[in-house]
Amino acid sequence: ARLNLAVMPDLSKRRLATLLQRIQRHLPSLDLTLSDPETPADCRLTLDVLRREDEIFLPLWEEDYVLCVPIDHPLALRERVELHELQAHDFIECPPCEAHQQTLGLLACDRITLNLVAKAQSKGLVMALVLAGAGISFLPDGLIEEEPALRAVPLAGPRMFRRIGLCYPARQTLSPA
């Protein structure tokens, strides 16, 4: 059997590898192709919010958004950080990200403004800016788990997370794969 799986960028490499190991264990003879999200594919590994109307979403894992700071940052040793404390630090924004928009909305309600020093269009690029010392930001915990130069600090407030899973066409009778 063949399967072409389009994989969104900026996923936890460890969790992706675990999923691929499970697939190989259950379907050792599967001819698997991983491609980027723009490539037509049999199914997609992506966020629930990116599910198309004609697709079914099968949830696989969740990643919590955490405050991400360099290990030598003043907030790195904190048990948790209150939202209002963020205004004292340079912040990197990811405009396409729901968690960022949600947080900026929460802060605006409390009349708190962030010192936005940079923007990046993807989580990986936000991470590069944090690593470069440009500022702090929110990132999914799965993305930074393998990066020793960064520390995840829990944020006081509502849980923000993203749900990752398999999207496949509803009309397609799914092969055993």
KAJOCOR-V376415 format. One record per backbone hydrogen bond with DSSP energy under -0.5 kcal/mol. NH is the residue of the N-H (numbers start at 1). CO is the residue of the C=O. If there is no record, write none. Layout:
NH | CO
NH | CO
//
This chain:
3 | 31
5 | 3
5 | 33
6 | 4
6 | 43
7 | 35
8 | 45
16 | 12
17 | 13
18 | 14
19 | 15
20 | 16
21 | 17
22 | 18
23 | 19
24 | 20
25 | 21
26 | 22
27 | 23
30 | 27
31 | 1
32 | 30
33 | 3
35 | 5
37 | 7
39 | 36
42 | 4
43 | 4
44 | 167
45 | 6
46 | 44
46 | 165
48 | 163
50 | 47
51 | 48
55 | 52
56 | 168
58 | 56
58 | 166
59 | 57
60 | 164
61 | 164
63 | 162
65 | 160
66 | 139
67 | 153
68 | 137
69 | 67
69 | 151
71 | 149
73 | 70
76 | 73
78 | 75
81 | 154
85 | 82
86 | 83
87 | 84
88 | 85
89 | 86
91 | 115
92 | 136
93 | 118
95 | 93
97 | 94
101 | 97
102 | 98
103 | 99
104 | 100
105 | 101
106 | 102
107 | 103
108 | 104
109 | 105
110 | 106
110 | 107
111 | 108
112 | 107
115 | 89
116 | 114
117 | 91
117 | 115
118 | 91
120 | 93
126 | 122
127 | 123
128 | 124
129 | 125
130 | 126
131 | 127
132 | 128
133 | 130
134 | 129
136 | 90
137 | 68
139 | 66
141 | 64
143 | 140
144 | 140
145 | 141
147 | 144
148 | 146
150 | 147
151 | 69
153 | 67
153 | 151
154 | 79
156 | 81
162 | 63
164 | 61
164 | 162
165 | 46
166 | 58
167 | 44
168 | 56
169 | 42
170 | 54
172 | 169
174 | 172
//
